[in-house]
Amino acid sequence: MFSEINGEFYFKVICEAHKIPDGTTVTKKAGTKEYTLTRSLKLYYNKGTQSDSGSDRGEVKMGGDCVMLIDGTDAVSVVSGDTELVAYITYDQMANYIDEVEGK
């Protein structure tokens, strides 16, 4: 099945979340809301008071097979790696995946 996003055609592939690469656009199987899948999230924050211009950053990484889904409002959900999601994959991404599976 195909879908068009911003003038580009994508395969709609149902697969387990832990098999989907970071940065891929996904939806839940029964939904239409788009998310970006990731396994880590960088956080930037201000150290101390407002007069302190320094900032720091941290990183949240998912353990095990869990992944994060970030929606258009920057809300973050965590789902198990065995959750089936619909991944939107370009032709080139699909060809690369097939080559990897076939060992080319």
C-alpha positions in Angstrom: 0.0 0.0 0.0 1.2 3.5 -0.8 0.8 6.9 0.8 1.8 10.3 -0.5 3.4 12.8 2.0 4.7 16.2 0.8 4.7 15.0 -2.9 6.8 11.8 -2.2 5.4 8.3 -2.2 5.9 5.9 0.7 5.3 2.3 1.3 3.0 1.6 4.3 4.6 -1.3 6.1 3.2 -2.9 9.3 6.1 -4.2 11.5 7.2 -4.4 15.1 8.5 -1.1 16.6 12.0 -2.4 17.5 12.6 -3.2 13.8 11.8 0.4 12.6 14.8 2.8 12.2 15.0 6.0 14.3 13.5 9.1 12.5 10.8 7.0 10.6 7.3 8.4 10.4 4.8 6.0 11.9 1.2 5.7 12.9 -0.5 3.2 15.2 -2.2 0.4 13.3 -5.7 1.7 13.9 -4.9 5.4 13.8 -4.0 8.2 11.5 -2.0 10.5 13.9 1.7 10.7 12.7 4.6 10.2 15.1 8.4 10.2 14.7 10.0 7.1 16.2 13.2 7.4 18.2 15.2 5.5 20.8 16.8 8.6 22.4 15.8 12.1 23.2 18.1 15.0 23.8 17.1 17.5 26.4 18.4 21.1 26.7 17.8 23.0 29.9 19.0 26.2 31.6 21.3 25.8 34.6 20.4 27.9 37.6 18.8 31.4 37.5 17.8 33.5 34.5 21.0 35.5 35.0 23.0 32.4 34.4 23.3 32.2 30.6 24.8 28.7 30.7 22.8 25.7 29.6 23.3 22.0 29.8 21.9 19.0 28.1 21.0 15.4 28.8 19.8 12.4 26.9 17.1 9.9 27.6 17.7 6.5 26.0 15.2 3.7 25.9 16.2 0.4 27.4 15.3 -3.0 26.0 13.1 -3.0 23.0 11.1 0.1 24.0 10.8 3.1 21.6 9.5 6.6 21.9 6.9 8.2 19.6 6.9 12.0 19.3 3.8 13.6 17.9 3.4 17.0 16.2 3.0 18.8 19.6 6.2 17.3 20.9 4.3 15.0 23.3 6.3 11.8 23.9 4.8 8.3 24.3 6.7 5.1 25.0 5.7 1.8 23.5 7.0 -1.8 23.7 9.2 -3.0 20.9 6.8 -5.7 20.0 4.0 -3.2 19.3 3.0 -3.3 15.6 3.1 0.1 14.0 2.6 1.3 10.4 6.0 2.7 9.1 6.1 5.0 6.1 9.2 3.9 4.2 10.6 5.3 0.9 11.4 3.1 -2.1 15.1 3.5 -1.4 14.7 2.6 2.3 12.7 -0.5 1.2 15.4 -1.5 -1.3 18.1 -1.1 1.3 16.2 -3.2 3.8 15.6 -6.0 1.2 19.3 -6.0 0.4 20.2 -6.3 4.1 17.8 -9.2 4.5 19.1 -11.0 1.5 22.7 -10.4 2.6 23.8 -8.3 -0.3 
